[in-house]
Amino acid sequence: TISGVKGMKLIEHGNYDLILSDYRLPDSDGLKILQHIKAKKANVPVIIMTAYADVKMAVKLIKAGAFDYVTKPLQTEEILQLVHRAIESRIETETNITFEKDFIVGKSPEVNKVMQHIKAVAPTDLTVLIEGETGSGKEYIARAIHYGSKRKNKPFIPVDCGAIPKELANSELFGHVKGAFTGAINDKKGYFELAKGGILFLDEVGNLPYENQVKLLRALQERIISKVGDNKTIKVDVRVIAATNEDLLKQLDENEFREDLYHRLNGFKIQLPALRDRGDDMLEFIDVFIQKANKGFSKNVLGIDDTAKQLFFKYPWFGNIRELQNVINRAVLLSEHDYITSEVIPDEIRFCNGFQPNSKKMQSALQSKALTELKEATEVTEKEVISNALLESNYNKSKAAKILNIDRKTLYNKIKLYDIEVLK
């Protein structure tokens, strides 16, 4: 037990999950304590205790921000339940604040439909398949489902399936035991174990090698896994959310993706609209990205002028939200005026003729610029050829590797070697 004054000093310099305070203290009172806490640490729940039941005071405390108000004599079970609810409330509040700060919803009918779907499916344990173009925000949608689920206090483990080498996929997903293969010097937990009780987000699931899809299907069906090099089975309680920027149905026809796995992943499908289909939502993204860039670069850009705005709406944004943020960052950094002008916008946007994605005109332009095989390129043009292949494949690395006639591992090495920016 500490005095009110000492308690307020500790609150200023320390971090606390919950504060219980008596209402009547020798040197202060519960209302002053509460007001001080809310001024310094607004998210910390406060429970006030008193021997004097006063309805008016209780109402005043609740209005001032108290989580609850309890009268003495205190019941241990009641206090424990109250503490538990207060902690849960704080976690939920802080989680929502973090998510809302990072995720821009917008007002377009297309994205509102997505948010309705998230609200409906999040509290369930259904497996979710999110489809959308590169950079359209699929991981944000997966995190929104996590935050709205019963598993929100458990891990959220994102995995880029396209970045996992074929020979290591089973080890990465399910783990391995010491000595299972050359280089396995210790036991290792896979992503399924790391996500215990939470959500495993499989991004670019269409890039998972066909032979590795069998074990994934078994894990989803039977809720058990086995580590590489071990015959023992491990029960896993994990909800899976998968995402793809590919047409998985087309992959089914080409026998590149298992049909049974597709139907297992497709428990509930969410189709995420491209940025160009979201209308004036782009303006909201632009405002937020300008604010972030101003803070990061110590600038004071106020907005975007009408000419630049027209160019932005004309451009098809193949890289979607991520590409827009990159362009805004660059524009804010280079801008010498209060408003972003066309002068600081990349040439591909300024001279865009309104190409639509996957149109014959766009494909022709790309094909005339890019070579079909990487080995035909000289060292000087190699970086440009890789960049063009990534653009043509809508930044799908597996497709880009096929266009270039190389394997994915070589492509990843080249991307790293030339420091090529790859939209996700």
C-alpha positions in Angstrom: 0.0 0.0 0.0 1.3 3.4 -1.0 0.1 7.0 -0.5 -1.7 8.9 -3.3 1.2 11.4 -3.9 3.8 8.6 -4.1 1.4 6.6 -6.3 1.0 9.4 -8.8 4.8 9.8 -9.0 5.3 6.1 -9.7 2.6 6.3 -12.5 4.5 9.1 -14.2 7.7 7.1 -14.5 6.5 3.5 -14.7 4.3 1.2 -16.9 1.3 -0.5 -15.3 -1.3 -2.8 -16.8 -3.9 -1.9 -14.2 -4.3 0.4 -11.1 -6.5 -0.3 -8.1 -7.0 2.7 -5.8 -8.9 3.4 -2.6 -11.2 6.4 -2.9 -10.2 7.9 0.5 -6.5 8.3 1.0 -4.7 10.4 3.7 -3.1 12.8 1.2 -5.5 12.6 -1.7 -8.7 11.0 -3.0 -9.7 8.6 -5.8 -11.0 11.2 -8.1 -7.8 13.2 -8.1 -5.8 10.0 -8.6 -8.1 9.0 -11.5 -7.8 12.4 -13.2 -4.0 12.3 -12.9 -3.8 8.8 -14.4 -6.0 9.6 -17.3 -3.9 12.7 -18.1 -0.7 10.7 -18.0 -1.6 7.2 -19.1 -5.1 7.3 -20.7 -5.2 3.6 -21.7 -4.5 2.2 -18.2 -7.7 0.9 -16.6 -8.4 2.2 -13.1 -10.6 0.5 -10.5 -11.7 2.6 -7.5 -12.5 0.9 -4.1 -14.4 2.5 -1.3 -16.2 1.6 1.9 -18.9 4.2 1.2 -21.5 3.5 -1.4 -22.5 6.7 -3.2 -24.3 6.5 -6.5 -23.5 10.1 -7.4 -19.8 9.6 -6.8 -19.9 6.3 -8.7 -21.4 8.0 -11.7 -18.8 10.8 -11.5 -15.9 8.4 -11.4 -17.2 6.4 -14.3 -17.6 9.6 -16.3 -14.1 10.6 -15.4 -12.8 7.4 -16.9 -12.8 4.8 -14.2 -13.1 1.2 -15.4 -15.3 0.3 -12.4 -16.2 1.3 -8.9 -16.5 -1.4 -6.1 -17.5 -1.2 -2.5 -16.0 -2.9 0.5 -15.9 -5.5 1.9 -14.1 -6.8 -1.2 -14.8 -10.3 -2.5 -11.6 -12.0 -3.9 -13.5 -13.7 -6.7 -15.2 -10.5 -7.7 -12.0 -8.5 -7.8 -10.2 -11.2 -9.8 -13.0 -11.2 -12.4 -13.0 -7.4 -12.5 -9.2 -7.3 -13.0 -9.4 -9.9 -15.8 -12.1 -7.9 -17.6 -10.1 -4.7 -17.2 -6.9 -6.2 -18.7 -8.9 -7.7 -21.6 -10.5 -4.3 -22.3 -7.1 -2.6 -22.4 -5.7 -5.2 -24.8 -8.7 -4.8 -27.1 -8.5 -1.0 -27.0 -4.8 -0.8 -27.7 -5.0 -3.4 -30.5 -7.8 -1.5 -32.2 -5.9 1.8 -31.9 -2.8 0.2 -33.5 -4.8 -1.3 -36.3 -6.8 1.8 -37.1 -3.6 3.8 -37.2 -2.0 1.5 -39.8 -5.1 0.6 -41.9 -7.1 3.0 -43.9 -10.6 1.7 -44.6 -12.0 4.3 -47.0 -15.6 4.8 -48.0 -16.0 3.1 -51.3 -18.8 0.5 -51.6 -16.2 -2.1 -52.7 -14.1 -1.8 -49.5 -17.2 -1.4 -47.3 -18.3 -4.8 -48.5 -14.9 -6.2 -47.6 -15.2 -4.8 -44.1 -18.7 -6.3 -43.7 -17.2 -9.7 -44.6 -14.4 -9.3 -42.1 -16.9 -8.5 -39.4 -18.9 -11.6 -40.2 -16.0 -14.1 -40.5 -13.6 -12.8 -37.9 -15.3 -14.3 -34.8 -15.5 -17.7 -36.4 -12.8 -20.3 -36.9 -13.3 -20.6 -40.7 -10.3 -20.7 -43.0 -10.2 -17.6 -45.1 -8.8 -17.1 -48.6 -8.0 -13.4 -49.5 -7.6 -12.7 -53.2 -6.2 -9.4 -54.5 -3.5 -7.8 -56.5 0.0 -7.2 -55.3 0.1 -4.3 -52.8 -3.7 -4.1 -52.3 -3.4 -4.7 -48.6 -4.1 -8.4 -48.1 -2.0 -8.7 -45.0 -3.9 -5.8 -43.4 -7.1 -7.6 -44.1 -5.7 -10.8 -42.5 -4.6 -8.7 -39.4 -8.1 -7.2 -39.3 -9.6 -10.7 -39.1 -7.1 -11.6 -36.3 -7.9 -8.5 -34.3 -11.6 -9.3 -34.6 -11.2 -12.9 -33.7 -11.2 -14.9 -30.5 -7.5 -15.5 -31.1 -6.5 -11.8 -31.0 -4.4 -12.3 -27.9 -2.5 -15.1 -29.5 0.3 -15.0 -32.2 -0.2 -13.7 -35.7 2.5 -15.3 -37.9 2.8 -14.0 -41.5 4.6 -16.3 -43.9 5.7 -15.4 -47.5 5.3 -18.8 -49.3 7.0 -17.4 -52.4 10.2 -16.7 -50.4 10.5 -20.2 -49.0 13.0 -22.4 -51.0 11.3 -25.6 -52.2 13.7 -27.9 -50.3 13.1 -26.1 -47.0 9.3 -25.6 -47.2 8.4 -28.5 -44.9 11.0 -27.6 -42.4 9.9 -23.9 -42.3 6.2 -24.8 -42.0 6.3 -27.8 -39.7 9.8 -27.8 -38.1 12.5 -30.4 -38.0 14.5 -32.5 -35.5 18.2 -32.4 -35.0 20.0 -34.5 -37.7 17.0 -34.6 -40.0 19.2 -33.3 -42.9 22.6 -31.7 -43.4 22.7 -28.5 -41.5 19.9 -29.4 -39.0 22.1 -29.0 -35.9 19.2 -28.3 -33.5 15.5 -29.0 -33.2 13.4 -26.3 -34.8 9.8 -25.2 -34.4 8.0 -24.5 -37.6 5.5 -21.8 -38.3 2.5 -24.0 -37.3 4.0 -24.4 -33.8 5.0 -20.8 -33.5 1.4 -19.8 -34.3 0.0 -22.0 -31.6 -3.5 -20.9 -30.6 -3.3 -18.0 -33.0 -3.4 -17.3 -36.8 -1.0 -18.4 -39.5 -1.1 -16.1 -42.5 0.1 -17.8 -45.7 0.8 -15.1 -48.2 1.3 -16.0 -51.9 0.0 -19.5 -51.1 -0.1 -20.2 -54.8 3.7 -20.2 -54.9 3.9 -23.1 -52.4 5.6 -26.1 -54.2 3.1 -28.7 -55.3 4.8 -31.5 -53.3 4.7 -29.4 -50.1 0.9 -28.9 -50.4 0.2 -32.4 -49.3 1.5 -31.9 -45.7 -0.3 -28.5 -45.6 -3.6 -30.2 -46.5 -3.1 -32.9 -43.8 -2.4 -30.2 -41.2 -5.6 -28.4 -42.1 -7.7 -31.5 -42.3 -6.5 -33.4 -39.2 -5.0 -30.6 -37.1 -1.8 -32.5 -36.7 1.7 -32.0 -38.0 5.0 -34.0 -38.0 8.4 -32.5 -38.0 10.9 -33.4 -40.7 12.9 -36.4 -39.5 10.4 -37.3 -36.8 7.5 -39.9 -36.9 5.7 -38.4 -34.0 2.6 -36.3 -34.6 1.9 -33.0 -32.8 -1.6 -31.6 -32.4 -1.9 -28.0 -33.5 -4.6 -25.4 -32.8 -4.1 -22.9 -35.5 -6.4 -20.9 -37.7 -5.1 -20.4 -41.3 -5.7 -17.4 -43.5 -4.3 -17.6 -47.0 -3.8 -14.9 -49.6 -3.0 -15.0 -53.3 -2.5 -12.5 -56.1 -2.9 -15.4 -58.6 -5.8 -17.1 -60.2 -5.8 -20.3 -58.2 -8.6 -21.8 -60.4 -6.3 -21.4 -63.4 -3.5 -23.2 -61.4 -5.9 -26.0 -60.7 -6.5 -26.5 -64.5 -2.7 -26.5 -65.0 -2.2 -29.0 -62.1 0.0 -26.5 -60.3 -2.2 -26.4 -57.2 -4.1 -29.2 -55.5 -7.9 -29.0 -55.9 -8.5 -30.5 -52.4 -6.2 -27.9 -50.8 -7.9 -25.1 -52.7 -11.3 -26.1 -51.3 -9.9 -26.5 -47.8 -8.4 -23.0 -47.9 -11.5 -21.5 -49.5 -13.7 -21.8 -46.4 -14.6 -18.1 -46.8 -13.3 -16.0 -49.8 -12.7 -12.3 -49.5 -12.0 -10.4 -52.8 -10.0 -7.3 -52.2 -10.5 -4.5 -54.8 -7.6 -2.9 -56.5 -6.8 0.8 -55.7 -8.0 1.9 -59.2 -11.4 0.5 -58.3 -11.8 2.3 -55.1 -12.7 5.8 -56.4 -12.0 8.7 -54.0 -10.5 6.4 -51.4 -7.2 7.3 -53.1 -7.5 10.8 -51.8 -7.7 9.5 -48.2 -4.6 7.3 -48.8 -2.8 10.3 -50.3 -3.6 12.5 -47.3 -2.4 9.9 -44.8 0.8 9.1 -46.7 1.7 12.8 -47.0 1.3 13.2 -43.2 3.5 10.2 -42.6 6.1 11.3 -45.1 6.1 14.8 -43.6 6.9 13.4 -40.2 9.6 11.0 -41.5 11.3 13.6 -43.7 10.7 16.7 -41.5 8.7 18.4 -44.3 5.5 20.4 -44.4 3.7 19.5 -47.6 0.0 20.4 -47.4 -1.4 18.2 -50.2 -1.4 17.5 -53.9 -2.3 20.0 -56.7 -5.1 19.4 -59.2 -2.9 18.5 -62.1 -1.0 15.8 -60.1 -4.4 14.6 -58.8 -5.7 14.1 -62.3 -2.5 12.1 -63.2 -3.0 9.9 -60.2 -6.5 9.0 -61.1 -5.5 8.3 -64.7 -2.7 5.9 -63.7 -3.7 2.3 -63.2 -1.5 1.6 -60.1 -0.4 -1.9 -60.8 1.4 -2.0 -57.4 -1.7 -0.6 -55.7 -1.5 1.0 -52.2 2.1 0.1 -51.7 3.1 1.7 -55.0 1.1 4.8 -54.1 2.8 5.2 -50.8 6.3 4.8 -52.4 5.3 7.5 -55.0 4.0 9.9 -52.2 7.2 9.4 -50.1 9.3 10.3 -53.1 7.2 13.3 -54.0 7.2 14.7 -50.5 11.0 14.3 -50.2 11.6 16.1 -53.5 8.8 18.7 -53.2 9.9 22.3 -52.7 6.4 23.7 -52.6 3.4 23.5 -50.3 1.6 21.1 -52.7 2.9 18.1 -54.7 3.1 19.0 -58.4 3.6 16.9 -61.5 7.3 17.8 -61.5 8.1 15.5 -58.6 6.0 12.6 -59.9 7.7 9.7 -61.7 7.7 9.7 -65.5 5.6 6.5 -65.8 2.7 8.3 -64.1 3.1 11.6 -65.9 3.3 10.0 -69.3 0.7 7.2 -68.7 -1.9 6.9 -71.4 -4.5 5.2 -69.1 -3.4 1.6 -69.8 -5.6 -0.9 -68.1 -4.0 -4.0 -66.4 -3.9 -7.1 -68.5 -5.0 -5.1 -71.6 -3.5 -6.1 -75.0 -2.0 -2.6 -75.3 -0.2 -2.9 -71.9 1.0 -6.4 -72.7 2.4 -5.3 -76.1 4.2 -2.4 -74.5 5.8 -4.7 -71.9 6.7 -7.4 -74.3 8.4 -4.9 -76.7 10.5 -3.7 -73.8 11.4 -6.9 -72.0 13.3 -9.9 -73.2 11.7 -13.4 -72.8 14.7 -15.0 -71.2 17.2 -13.6 -68.8 20.2 -15.3 -70.3 19.7 -13.3 -73.5 20.4 -10.1 -71.6 23.7 -8.5 -71.1 24.9 -7.6 -67.6 24.0 -4.0 -68.2 20.4 -4.7 -69.1 19.8 -7.6 -66.6 18.4 -5.4 -63.9 15.9 -3.7 -66.3 14.9 -7.1 -67.7 14.1 -8.5 -64.3 12.2 -5.3 -63.4 10.1 -5.6 -66.6 9.3 -9.3 -65.9 8.2 -8.4 -62.4 5.9 -5.7 -63.8 4.5 -8.0 -66.5 3.8 -10.7 -63.9 2.2 -8.1 -61.6 5.1 -8.7 -59.2 4.3 -12.4 -58.8 7.8 -13.8 -58.4 7.0 -17.3 -59.5 5.5 -16.0 -62.8 8.4 -13.6 -63.3 10.8 -16.5 -62.9 8.9 -18.5 -65.6 9.0 -15.5 -67.9 12.8 -15.2 -67.4 13.3 -19.0 -67.7 15.1 -19.2 -64.3 14.2 -20.8 -61.0 12.8 -18.8 -58.1 16.0 -19.0 -56.0 18.0 -17.4 -58.8 15.4 -14.7 -59.2 15.5 -13.9 -55.4 19.3 -13.7 -55.6 19.2 -11.4 -58.5 16.6 -9.1 -56.9 18.9 -8.9 -53.8 22.0 -8.4 -55.9 20.6 -5.5 -57.9 18.6 -4.1 -54.9 15.3 -4.2 -57.0 12.3 -2.9 -55.1 9.6 -5.6 -55.2 6.0 -4.7 -54.2 4.3 -7.1 -51.9 
